[in-house]
């Protein structure tokens, strides 16, 4: 039985009552007169209007979603929180792939789901078919392969994942495709698998924000795809964006943010991006990546150019073959759980001793306040360039070439064996080809640092740099079994 109360929904509901041309991936929003409270029981349901067929049920807690298109062989299954309340605005995210083109739907909310407020002056006691919160989706899918994401009528999808689903399902793997994302905050988890040559391009770096609060306690592990429709636990992982078996992904002029704050009651491992393709290539230009812990988890080959990467604990890590950060800012931020900690920038787990690993060329190491409420900056000398996983099966291959480093970097540089209880790196003694390496480091004003205070690293010579680190082509020379890549 559905509630029968009616309301004045003008400027209160999105999609608007009786709206046509609604996006099939749009979130539902209600603007109440005051801040509602969310109960623990009841559901939100979407029905097809022509025959009252139930197409989606959204629970108040314990929800999961399968990111990907209907019928995809491998999806990203994640635990989600589909209902959010910000002031007097409630946002409800339906499950992926539930709505069809050219179809009219209506929304029903059980009495008691949202309490303690009014809607258009009427006490809210739920809404049903008689409440007339109905809308009709767009008549047909876009033609592609180039798409626009935004909330306005001129866009193809309301969510970035909606656009990715379309590309994965309907566009040839090798065909280049660009998704233009208009300014706005897009609160969603993302998944790309098996589609090459995709460019996600924002309208502006700071204005186009893709974000979610995802963390290891909510979605354990780094993440992987799984078969759809199974009762198995969600394995989609703690990153905002998971990428698998996709080559030449370009992230251009946007912000990707994991909004998790480190706290004692959760596991704060919270990637912004997990690029999980040992043979794939990733390009990030004029973009920003934020989290506190494990911001970037990288495999394969990646080039970050004019980017900002922020975090405080192992916030660049993983099994990269070669990851070049060129003319970028690497910002250590205050730790929400500790005013004295400066954290560790890197934890490399490079697959082979001869892999270039993580290379920072002509970049800046800076610091700033953390994302937590009123949290302070990183203390001087509190941040280490890297620490090791302590495994003999992976390599700690990192090189800083001609980088500017602020006062937050510890004089010893590296957190070697025994520093804060850390294990020894692999190799234990670095050399020009492998391990922790550095050349030409200065302070932010360009004054050379005294690298004699470094412990555990190897000081590269000008000859070493000229032979292996001077150009992008040198750093990516081993790509595709030596064919090379020069982005």
N, C-alpha and C positions, 0 to 999 in steps of 0.2 A: 504494500500500500504506500502510495506516494503522498507527500504533503500537498495540500490544496491551496495554501496561502499564495496570494499574488502580490507583486511588488512593482514599484516604479523602477524599471531597469535602465532607463535612459542615462547614459554616461556612468553607469554602475557596473556593467558587465562587458566582458571581452572574451570571445567574440560578442558583438552587440546582439541584442535580441532581434531575431528575424534577419540577421546579416546574411548577405550572399557573398560568394567569392572568398570564403574563409580558407585559411591555410589548413591543410590536412594534418600538420604537425604543430598547430598553435596550442599554447597553454591556455587554460581557463583562468579568468581573473574576475574577482568581485571586489568592489570598493564599498566597504561598509561605512557606517556613520562614525563608528568608533572601533577600537581594537578588539577583535573577537578572541575568545579562547578556544583552543582545539581540544575536543573531547578524546576519549580513548576507544570509543565504539562508534559503529555506524560506517557507512560507505558513501562514496560519490560515484554515480553511475552515468554512463552515456548510452542513450538509446537511439536507434534508427527510428525516425518519426513515422514513416509510412506504415510500419507494421509492429512498432514497439519492441523490435528485437534488441536485446541487450548486447552491446558491442564492447564495453569496457567497464571494469569495476576497479576503483581505486580505494585501497584500504588506508587507514590512518597511520598504520605502522606495519613493520615487517614486510615491506614491499620489495619486489625485485622487478627488473626490466631486462629485456633482451635487445641490445642495440644491434642494428643491422636490418636488412630488408626481409620481409616475409618470404620464407623458402630458402634463405641463405644457409649454406651447409655448415658454417661456423659463425656463431654470434658472440657478442660480448655480454655475458650475463652478470649483472651487478645488483647489489643491494642499494636501494634508493630511498630518498626522502622526498616524495613527490608533492608534498603540501608544505608551503612556506607562508609565514605571516610576517609582513613588514608594516608596522603601524596598523592602518586600517585596511590594507590591501592584502587579499588572500590570492595566492597563485597555486594552481593545481596542474600538474603535468600528467597528461594521459600516458598510457603505455605506448611504446613504439609500434607503428604500423597498424593501428586499430581502425583508423578512419579511411574511407574511400573517397575518390573524387565524385563530384556531382551528386552528393547525397545530403539529405537534411537530417540533422540530429537534434536531440534535446538533452539537457543536463538535469539530473535529479540528485539532490543532496538530502540525506536523511535528517530528520529533526534531531537536534542535539549534537551534530557534528561541529558546528560553530555556535558558540554560546556567548551571551552577555552583550549583545549589540543589536543594532537595528540596521535595516537596509532601506534607504529612501524614506526614513521616518517610521517604518513598520517593523515591529519586533521580528527578528529572524527566527523562523521555526522550520527551516528547511524549504526546499523548493522541488516541485514535481512538474509533470507535463502541463498542468493548468497554469503554472507560473510562466510558461512561454519563454523560457530561456532556450531558444532554438536558433540554429544557424545552418547554412548550406555551404558545403565546401566548393572549391573551384571546380569548374566543369571537367577539366582534364589536366594531366601532368604537363610540365614544361617540355620543350623540345630538347634543351641541352645542346652541347655539353657544358656551356658556360651558364652559370646560374647566379642569382642575386638572393641574398639572405637578409631579411629585415621584417619589421612588423607592418610596413605599409602595404597598400594594395599593389604597388608596382613590383614587389619582390616575388620570387618563386617559392621560397620556403621561409618559415618563421624561425627555424632552428638550423644550426650548422649540421647537426646529425641528419636532419631531413634531406639536406643537399647531398651529404655523403652517401646516404642510403640510395638515393637516385643514381648517383654515379656508379656505385658498386654494382647495382642491379642492371642498369640500362645502357651504360656506355662502355665501349670496348676498352679492354685493359690498357692498351698502349695509347689511346687517343688523349691528347692533352685537354685538360679541363680546368677552368678557373672559377672559383666560388668567390664572388665579391660580397663582403660582409659589411653592411652598413653600421654606423656607430650605434652602440648600445651595449648593455650587459646581457650576455647569453649564459644563463645558469644551466649548464648541461654537461653530462659526460659524453665523451666522443670516442668513435671507433672507426678505423679505416683498415680494410684488409683486401689485398688482391687487386687494387686499382692503382696503376702507375700514373705518373705525370699529373698529379693533382696540385693546384696552387690555391691556397687559402689566403686571400688578400683583403685586409681590413681597410676601412675608410681612413682611419688614423691609428697610430700606434696606441695612444692612451685612451682613445675613444671607443675602440672596438675591443671589448673584453670578453673572453671566453673563460668561464670560471665554474668551480664547483667545490664544495667541501667534501673531499673524499680522503680516506685515511685507512691505515692498516686494520684498525679495529672494526671498521665498517665493511671493507672489502679486502680481506687478507691477501698478502703476496703482491708480487710485481704485476701479475695478471697475464691471462692468456685466453684465447677463444675456446669455445666448447660447442658441442652439438646443441641445437635448439630444442626446446620443449621437454627437457629432461628434468627429473626431480633432484638432480645433483646440486650441491651447494654452488652458489655463484662463485666463479673463478676469475672474474673480469679485472680484479686488482684495484690498487689504490691510486692509480694515476688519473688525472683528468682526461688525458687523451692516450689511447692505446693504438699503436700502429703495428700491423703485422703484414708480412709478405708484400709490401708496397715499396716501390722504388721511385725516387725523384719526387718526394713530397716537398713542397715549398711553402713555408710559412712567412708571410710578407706583411709588414706594417700592421701588427696586431699585438694584443697582450693575452697571454695564457697564464692563468693564475689558479693555484690551489689555495683556497681560503682557510685551510686547516691551521689552527694555532697549536703549537706544542703545549701539552698539558699533561699533568700527572695521571689523569684518569683515562687517557687514550694512548694508543701507539701512534706517535706523531709522524711515522714514515708516511709521506704524502707527496708522491711525484706529481709534477705538472704534466710531464710528457714522458712516456716510455716508448722509445723507438726500438722495436724488437724485430730487427731484420739484419742479420749478420752480413748479408750481401747487398743491402739496400743503401740508398743515398737520401740524405735529408739536407735541405737548405733552409736556413732561417736568416731573414734580412730585416733590418730596421724593426725588430720585434722585441718584446720583453717577456720574461718568464719568472714567475714568482712562486715561492713556497718557503717554508722554513727548513724542512728536511727533505733531502733526496729530490730536489727540484727537477733535474734532468737525469734520466736513466737512458743511456745511449748504447746502441750497438751499431755495427756497420760503419758507415762513412758519413760524416756530417760536417757542414760548413756553416758557422755562425758569423755573420758579418754585420757590424754596427748594431749589435744586440746588447740587451741588458739581461743578466742572469743574477737573481737575488736569492739568498738563503743563508743558513748558518751551520747546518750539520750535513756533511757529505753531499752538498747540494749540486755537485756535478759528479756523476759516478757511472759505473757500468762497464760493459765489455766492448768498448769501441775499438775498431781496427785503426781508425784515424778520425779524430774530431778536432777541427781547427776553429778556434775562437779568434777572429781577426778584427782588430780595431773595435773591440767590445769592452763593455764595463762588467766586471765581476764584483758584485756588491755583497759583502758580508753584513747581515743585519742582526740586531739585538735578539737574543734568545728569549722567548716568552717565559720560559721556565727558569732562567738564570741571568741575573744582571752582570755576572762576572765572566760568563763564557763567551768566547769569540768563535768557537766551533772550528770546523775543518772544511776547507773548500772542496777538496777532491777525495774520492776513494776509487782509484782505478782498478779494474779487473780485466785487463787487456788479455786477449786469448793467447797471443804468441810473443815471444821475446823480441822478435824483429818488427812487430807492429809499431807504428809511430805513437799510437795511443792518443793522449790528450795534449794538444799543442796550443799555447796561447801566444799570439804574435801581435806585437804593438798594441797591447790591450792595457786596461787600467784596473787595478784591484783597489776598490773603494770600500767604504763602510757607511752605515746609516742606521736610523732607529728601526726597531723591529715592528712587526705588524700588530703585536698585542696592544691592548689598551694602555696608553701612556707608558709604553715600554721604552727603555733607554737605548743608547747607542752601544756599539762594541768598544770595550776598553782597549787602550793602547797595548800592543804586544800580545793580544789574547788569541789571535787567529793563526792557525797553521795552514800552510799551503796544501798539505795532504796528510792522510794517514793510510795505513795499509789494511787490507782484509786479513792479512796473515796467512793466506793460502799459497802453497807452492805451485798450484796448478794455473794460476793467473799472474800477470805481471803488472808492476806499478810504473808503467811507462807514462811519464808526464814531462813536459818541457815548457818553461817560460822563457820567451825570447823577446828581449827589448820591451819589457813591460814596466809600467809605472805602478808602484806599490805604496799605499798609505801607511800610516803609523800603526795600524791595527795588526799588521803582519809581525809575527814573533821573529826575533832576531835570528833564532836557529832555523827558521824557515819550515822545516819538515818535522812532523811528529813521528820520529823514529822509534826504535825499540826502547821501551821503558818510559817514554814520554806520556804522561797520563795513563800509564799501563798499556800502551799500545804495543802491538807485535812488530817484529822486524819486517821491512818490505822485501819484495822479491823483484830483482836481485838485492841481496843485502848490501852489496857494494855497487853503486851505480856506475855506468860508463857512458860513453858517447852514444851508444846505440840503444841503451835500455836503462830503465830506472828513473829516479828523480833527477831532473836536469834543469839548469838555469843559465841564462846569459844576458848580460846587459841590463840588469834590473836597476831602476832608479826610484827616487821618491817622486811625488807628484809634480815637483818643480823641475825634475830632470837631473837632479844631482845623483851621481852613482851611489848605490848602496854598497856597504862593506860586506861583500859576500864571504869574507873570511870567517864571519860568525856563523855561517850555515853549518849544520851538522847533518850528515847522511846523504847529501846531494852531490851531484857532479857538476863542476863548472865547465860548460862547453867553451871551446875555443872559437875564434872567428872562422877558422877553417872548418870546424864541425858544423857551424851554422850555415856557412856558404854551401856546404856539400849536401845538407839534408833538410834545412828548415827555412830557407830564404824565400821560397815561393810556394804557392798552393800546389803547383804541379809536383814539386818534390814531396810534399807532405802526403799527397794522394797517389803517388807513383805506383803503389802496390795494388791499387784497385783493379778488380777483374783480372786477377792472376798476372798483374804487371802491365795490363793495357793502359792503366792510368786514368785519371780524371782531373780536369782543370776547370773548376766551376767559375 
